[in-house]
Amino acid sequence: MTLAAEGLFWSAGGAAILTDVSLDVRPGEFLGIIGPNGSGKTSLMALLSGIRRPLAGTVRLDGQPLSAHGRQAVARRIAFVEQQAETTERITARQAVELGRTPHLGALTPWSRADDAIVERALEAVDMAHFSGRLWHTLSGGERQRLHIARALAQQAPILLLDEPTNHLDIGHQIGLLQLVREQELTVVAALHDLNHAAMFCDRIAVMQGGRIVALGTPARVLEPERLHDVFGVTVEVERDSAGGCFIRYRRPDPRPAKLKLVAEAR
Ligand SMILES: Nc1ncnc2c1ncn2[C@@H]1O[C@H](COP(=O)(O)OP(=O)(O)OP(=O)(O)O)[C@@H](O)[C@H]1O
């Protein structure tokens, strides 16, 4: 199962949001997308998932344009966890996860015990089985986020697109979730803000800046102090280990000039 973007362009409100974005996602890899706020990560994920169409360029799934696949066929192959996916429906945690089975159901394939088992496994995988009867609106942000992931796992699609999947999660669940996703051996594209998580879990990282991909490669190649300063405006040291891994240590910025202090000294 392959996913590729060629020369994507997308604009909104009269401004270019994505320009000439090309990307080959290798089967089975965990590809991270990093970049500052507004650099286009969510927009790119929306085009890769097919929920938005590019104004130029093509997203290909198994060599065919996404638009040539039916919606259900795409949903069987690509599961997408959006950044701010919410529901106002009065549903339980379990029902939210059951929605992941929708692409597999039809007149000739009604809900079965196999679907129940898949949903239960997905709930257990994200540590939410004990909350399966709870109503959605009573759940915390982190609990909802784990259910979104469970819904995507229950979809059993070979490609998983995750837009900031660790949002709202405590550090234990952040690392647990990325490890869980990694262990599924799916093809994963995940927009991530935590550069050390990207370094720990990604096979490759694409760096976005101003709607373009400005670097793409292994974490050790991409996460370089000069690039991180240029893209994020932060000063870092990158520690590298003998196994090819890397760790980013942030440096505290120099103090701002007094005239830039937001609250004048009254005392
Ligand atoms: N429908 C829209 N209309 C106008 N501008 C939009 C629209 N969607 C996105 N944008 C703009 O496009 C730019 C990229 O947005 P996008 O959400 O893709 O960035 P991002 O990298 O995911 O940011 P963040 O890290 O803050 O989630 C932003 O400046 C955003 O304001």
The ligand as a Gaussian input file, in Angstrom:
#p B3LYP/6-31G(d) Opt

LIG

0 1
 N       -9.769000      27.362000       5.371000
 C       -8.757000      28.228000       5.533000
 N       -8.910000      29.536000       5.188000
 C       -7.897000      30.425000       5.352000
 N       -6.696000      30.074000       5.835000
 C       -6.495000      28.807000       6.198000
 C       -7.505000      27.812000       6.059000
 N       -7.006000      26.623000       6.495000
 C       -5.746000      26.882000       6.892000
 N       -5.436000      28.179000       6.713000
 C       -4.155000      28.834000       7.022000
 O       -3.143000      28.031000       6.435000
 C       -1.978000      28.024000       7.229000
 C       -1.591000      26.589000       7.508000
 O       -2.544000      26.035000       8.412000
 P       -2.384000      24.573000       8.979000
 O       -3.503000      24.345000       9.922000
 O       -2.228000      23.640000       7.842000
 O       -0.994000      24.706000       9.756000
 P       -0.326000      23.731000      10.816000
 O        1.097000      23.582000      10.424000
 O       -1.112000      22.483000      10.960000
 O       -0.428000      24.613000      12.133000
 P       -0.550000      24.212000      13.707000
 O        0.804000      23.706000      14.122000
 O       -0.863000      25.516000      14.346000
 O       -1.630000      23.178000      13.858000
 C       -2.311000      28.847000       8.474000
 O       -1.784000      30.138000       8.322000
 C       -3.828000      28.859000       8.508000
 O       -4.309000      30.037000       9.116000

